[in-house]
Amino acid sequence: MTDDTPIAYTALQKGTPVFTADGAEIGKVEHVLQDSTIDLFDGLAVKTSAGVRFVDADVVGRITPSAVHTSLTEDDAAALPKPQGNEVLDADPEEYDGNGLSAWWGRTFMREHWMRRKG
């Protein structure tokens, strides 16, 4: 049984299947691309059979705990670009220590906080 309750992109889990508009599976969520400082959802990095590909937020439709539905066709999905940039990010598990709201959300949704690697 699948859960079709809509969720926010911030609650999306790695490994969630991503589908085209026709129901074909593109791949699985690798990670969410976002700028949490301004609550901006940029898109998804999706692990496909061709490697990690970028799915823009504009084509992401319904997000549930069991699936991400897009408006992509199968041809669109086959032509998805690789994520751009070469930044290396590291998880910062201490980010969610403490009593602040950010810490609570991080612990509640088990979201890593990513920091740019220096050097």
N, C-alpha and C positions, 0 to 999 in steps of 0.2 A: 504494500500500500504506500502510495506517495503522499506527501504533504503539499497541497496546493495553496497554502496560506501565503500571501505575499509577504516578503521580508525586505528590509533595507539592504543596500549594497554593503553596509558596514557589518552585517551579520553573515555575509556570504562566506562559505567555507571552501578551503582548498579541496579539489577533487570533485566538486559539484559538476555534473554534466552540463554542457552547453549545446543548445540545439538551434538548427535553422528554422525558418518560418514553416517549412514543410515537415518538421519533426526529425530530420536527420541529425545525428549527433556529430558535432564538430570536434569536440574534445572535452577536456576537463579544466576547470578553473585552476590556474597555477597561483595567481594572486590578483588582488584588486589594485588598480592604479588610481590613487586618490591624493588629494591635498587636503588633509584633515584640518589644517589651519583655517581654511575657508569653506569647508564642507563641500568640496568639489569632487565629483565622481568623473574620472577621465576615461575609464574603460576597464577592460580585463586583459590579463595575460592568460592565454589559453594554451594548454599543452595538447597539441594535435599530433597526428601521425607524421606530419612534416616538420615537427619541432614547435617551439613556442611562437604563438602568433598573437597580434594585437587586435582586440575587438573594441571598437570605439563605443563610448557610452551612448552615442546617438542611435545605435542600432540595437542596444540592449532594451528589451521590453520587460516582461514579467520575470521577477526573481522570486523563487520560492526556496525552501530548504532543500528540495530534491532536484531542482533544475533551474537553468537560466534559459529563457526563450528570447531569441533575437528575431529581427526582421530580415536577416540575411537569406539569400538564396544559396543553393549548393555551389553555384559558380562563384558567388561573392565569397563564400567561405573558403573555397580553394585558392582564392587570390588574396587572402588576408596577409598583411605585411608583418614582418618581424618587428618586435618592439624596438624602438630607436633609442640610442644613447648607450653609454658604456659605464654609467655609474655603478659602483659596487656598494650595496647596502648591507649593513649588519643589523641583526636583531639586538635590541637593548631591553632585556627582560626586567631590569631595574626601573624602567620607565613607569611601571604600574605599581610600584611600592608606594605606600602612603594612603591618605584618606581623601584625596581630591576626586572630583568628578571624572577626570580623565583616567585616573587609576581605577576607579570603580568600573567604568565602561571597558577598559582593557582587560580586567580580570573577568568580568561578566561574559564577554564575547571571545575571550582567549585570543586577542589580536596582538601580534607582535608589534612593537614600535621599531621602526627602521631608522637607522642613522647612517649618514654618509661615512664611508670609510675614509680616514685621513691617511694621506701619504701614498 
